[in-house]
Amino acid sequence: MNFRSDNTAPVAEEIMAALTAVNHETAAAYGADAWSQRLDNAFSDLFETDVRVFTVASGTAANAISLASMTPPWGAVICHREAHIECDECGAPEFYAGGAKLVLADGEKAKLAPAALREAVARNARGIHSVTPAVASISQATERGAVYSPEEVAALGDVCKTAGLRLHMDGARFANAVAALGCAPADVTWKAGVEVLSFGATKNGAMAAEAVVCFDAALAESIARLRKRGGHLFCKGRYPAAQLLAYIEDGLWLRLAAHANAMARQLGEAAAAHVSVPVESNQVFIKPGAAALEALRAAGAEFYDWGAEGSGEARLVVSWSQAREDIEAMRELLASLR
């Protein structure tokens, strides 16, 4: 019963079929192939506006390249203190941006709150003596599994507009968020003020295929150069491109995500007495105590502890391919907790 991460899941059959379909003869290199050339139009249709799309190998690369295109080295990227770019990327955003600083702020369920964003801007407004607030970065879904509504993103977008900041979205689990919201992808991105999106696919059925989706054409050249300089311009670009096309063109991305979300809700219902954050996506947070977590592990469940050491809290992540028997067995275990 592996609920450690959706990164542990296999590649979806549809994605593997797309890889096999392009794996013949020769194709132009470095994004000049026919599949890479279709990405901009396909994602423009998905987001209902003209976009530029840049494939990369990992979510960390997508975030770091995105943020480096949006801030100078003396800039500040304001994010939640639990954000992936703060806790899990080994300084990659700062490295790619030449030293830009992450400024941490608060908000419930790992959501960056508008008031906290304004406070962080004011805290770093001491002229030449402080970094220059340049970007706000939010995660959709958050590191606590919460989902920003279009209105919540727009509220942050308004703060950014007033303060002269750009707005970046880390969408490692963007599919799970959109599936949960039931809204158009446009409503929770560019229409709400997002200028660059790190579009994740690997957690939801792809194989090392992520994308930087650029809504502001003025940033496209910087993103292209940073991608090349950072070693993420694929010479065989048809392979990530084919995956992303198969992922979005017939709604596969939302079907897989909706399935994972639904199974996560089942776990949340079984563990209702111990759920520490409402289940909104494919992540379930429980806090039954350290002894109860050890009992779950003894019964064969795998997951990560969460929060401070000894907090008795854990994160369960349901993947698109989670076995039904795993869900049923875990439901029984969770329901038995006292």
Residue pairs with C-beta under 8 A, 6 or more apart in sequence:
1 300
1 301
1 302
1 326
1 329
1 330
2 8
2 302
2 326
3 284
3 301
3 302
3 303
3 316
3 317
3 318
3 322
3 326
3 330
4 302
4 303
4 304
4 317
5 203
5 304
5 317
5 319
6 173
6 203
6 204
6 260
6 282
6 317
6 318
6 319
6 320
7 202
7 203
8 319
9 203
9 205
9 319
9 320
9 321
9 322
10 321
11 205
11 206
11 207
12 205
12 206
12 252
12 256
12 320
12 321
14 205
14 246
14 252
15 205
15 206
15 207
15 209
15 243
15 246
15 247
15 252
16 207
17 246
18 242
18 243
18 245
18 246
19 207
19 239
19 242
19 243
21 242
22 35
22 238
22 239
22 242
23 239
27 33
27 34
27 35
27 236
27 238
28 34
29 235
29 236
29 237
30 233
30 234
30 235
30 237
31 37
31 55
31 233
31 234
31 237
31 241
32 237
33 237
33 238
33 241
34 238
35 237
35 238
35 241
35 242
35 245
36 55
36 237
36 238
36 241
38 241
38 245
39 53
39 55
39 211
39 241
39 244
39 245
40 50
40 51
40 52
40 53
42 244
42 245
42 248
42 249
43 51
43 53
43 199
43 211
43 213
43 248
44 50
44 51
46 185
46 248
47 185
47 186
47 189
47 190
47 213
47 215
48 184
48 185
48 186
49 186
49 190
49 215
50 217
51 213
51 214
51 215
52 213
52 214
52 217
52 220
52 223
53 199
53 211
53 212
53 213
53 214
53 244
54 65
54 211
54 212
54 214
54 223
54 224
54 227
55 209
55 210
55 211
55 234
55 237
55 240
55 241
55 244
56 62
56 65
56 210
56 211
56 212
56 227
56 232
56 240
57 208
57 209
57 210
57 232
57 234
57 240
58 202
58 208
58 210
59 84
59 170
59 172
59 198
59 200
59 202
59 210
60 88
60 89
60 90
60 92
61 92
61 210
61 227
61 230
61 232
62 170
62 198
62 199
62 200
62 210
62 211
62 212
63 84
63 85
63 89
63 92
63 93
63 137
63 168
63 170
63 198
64 85
64 89
64 92
64 93
64 95
64 96
64 97
64 230
65 96
65 212
65 223
65 226
65 227
65 230
65 232
66 168
66 196
66 197
66 198
66 212
66 223
67 77
67 85
67 93
67 96
67 97
67 100
67 135
67 137
67 168
68 93
68 96
68 97
68 98
68 100
68 222
68 226
69 196
69 219
69 222
69 223
69 226
70 77
70 134
70 135
70 166
70 168
70 195
70 196
70 219
71 77
71 97
71 100
71 134
71 135
71 166
72 97
72 98
72 100
72 132
72 134
73 97
73 98
73 99
73 100
74 99
74 100
74 131
74 132
75 97
75 100
75 101
75 131
75 132
75 133
75 134
75 135
76 100
76 101
76 102
76 103
76 120
76 124
76 130
76 131
76 132
76 133
76 134
76 135
77 85
77 93
77 97
77 100
77 101
77 102
77 103
77 134
77 135
77 136
77 137
77 168
78 102
78 103
78 104
78 105
78 112
78 117
78 120
78 121
78 133
78 135
78 136
78 137
78 165
79 85
79 86
79 102
79 103
79 104
79 105
79 112
79 136
79 137
79 138
80 86
80 104
80 105
80 106
80 107
80 110
80 111
80 112
80 138
80 139
80 142
80 143
81 104
81 105
81 106
82 110
82 142
82 143
82 144
83 110
83 137
83 138
83 139
83 143
83 170
84 139
84 143
84 170
84 172
85 92
85 93
85 102
85 137
85 170
86 102
86 104
87 143
93 100
93 102
94 100
94 101
94 102
96 226
96 230
100 131
100 134
101 131
103 120
103 123
103 124
103 131
103 133
104 120
105 112
105 113
105 116
105 117
105 119
105 120
106 113
106 116
107 113
107 116
109 142
109 144
109 145
109 146
109 277
109 278
110 139
110 142
110 143
110 144
110 146
111 138
111 142
111 144
111 146
111 148
111 152
112 136
112 138
112 156
114 155
114 156
114 158
114 159
117 136
117 156
117 159
117 160
117 163
118 159
118 163
120 133
121 133
121 159
121 163
121 165
124 130
124 131
124 132
124 133
125 133
133 163
133 164
133 165
134 165
134 166
135 165
135 166
135 167
135 168
136 156
136 159
136 160
136 165
136 166
136 167
136 168
137 167
137 168
137 169
137 170
138 148
138 153
138 156
138 167
138 168
138 169
138 170
139 169
139 170
139 171
139 172
140 147
140 148
140 153
140 169
140 170
140 171
140 173
140 174
140 177
140 188
141 147
141 173
141 174
141 176
141 177
141 180
141 280
141 281
141 282
141 283
142 148
144 277
144 283
144 285
145 264
145 277
145 279
145 280
145 281
145 282
145 283
145 284
145 285
145 315
146 277
146 278
146 280
146 281
147 176
147 177
147 180
147 181
147 280
147 281
148 156
148 177
148 188
149 181
149 188
150 181
150 183
150 187
150 188
150 191
150 192
151 192
153 169
153 188
153 189
153 192
153 193
153 194
154 191
154 192
154 193
156 167
156 192
156 193
157 167
157 192
157 193
157 194
158 193
159 165
160 166
160 167
160 193
161 193
166 195
166 196
166 216
167 193
167 194
167 195
168 194
168 195
168 196
168 197
168 198
169 189
169 194
169 196
169 197
169 198
170 198
171 177
171 197
171 198
171 199
171 200
172 198
172 200
172 203
173 200
173 203
173 204
173 257
173 281
173 282
173 283
174 185
174 197
174 199
174 200
175 200
175 201
175 204
175 253
175 254
175 256
175 257
176 204
176 257
176 260
176 261
176 281
176 282
177 188
177 281
178 185
178 188
178 254
178 257
179 254
179 257
179 258
179 261
180 261
180 280
180 281
181 187
181 188
188 194
189 197
189 213
189 215
190 215
194 215
195 214
195 215
195 216
195 219
196 212
196 213
196 214
196 215
196 216
196 219
196 223
197 212
197 213
197 215
198 210
198 211
198 212
198 213
199 210
199 211
199 212
199 213
200 210
201 209
201 210
201 211
201 243
201 244
201 247
201 253
202 208
202 209
202 210
203 319
204 247
204 253
204 256
204 257
204 260
204 320
205 247
205 252
205 253
205 256
205 320
205 321
206 243
206 244
206 247
207 243
208 240
209 239
209 240
209 243
209 244
209 247
211 240
211 244
212 223
212 227
214 220
214 223
227 233
234 240
246 252
247 253
256 320
257 282
257 320
259 320
260 282
260 318
260 319
260 320
260 322
261 281
261 282
261 318
263 282
263 318
263 322
263 327
264 279
264 281
264 282
264 283
264 284
264 316
264 317
264 318
265 279
266 327
266 331
267 279
267 284
267 316
267 318
267 327
267 330
267 331
267 334
268 275
268 278
268 279
268 284
270 330
270 331
270 332
270 334
270 335
271 284
271 286
271 288
271 334
271 335
271 337
273 337
274 286
274 287
274 288
274 292
274 334
274 337
275 284
275 285
275 286
275 287
276 285
276 286
276 287
276 313
277 285
282 317
282 318
282 319
283 315
283 316
283 317
283 318
284 315
284 316
284 317
284 318
285 306
285 313
285 314
285 315
285 316
286 313
286 314
286 316
286 334
287 307
287 311
287 312
287 313
287 314
288 312
288 337
289 312
290 310
290 311
290 312
291 312
292 312
292 337
292 338
293 303
293 305
293 312
293 314
295 337
296 303
296 314
296 333
296 334
296 337
297 303
299 333
300 329
301 330
301 333
303 314
303 315
303 316
303 317
304 314
304 315
305 311
305 313
305 314
305 315
306 313
306 314
306 315
307 313
316 330
318 327
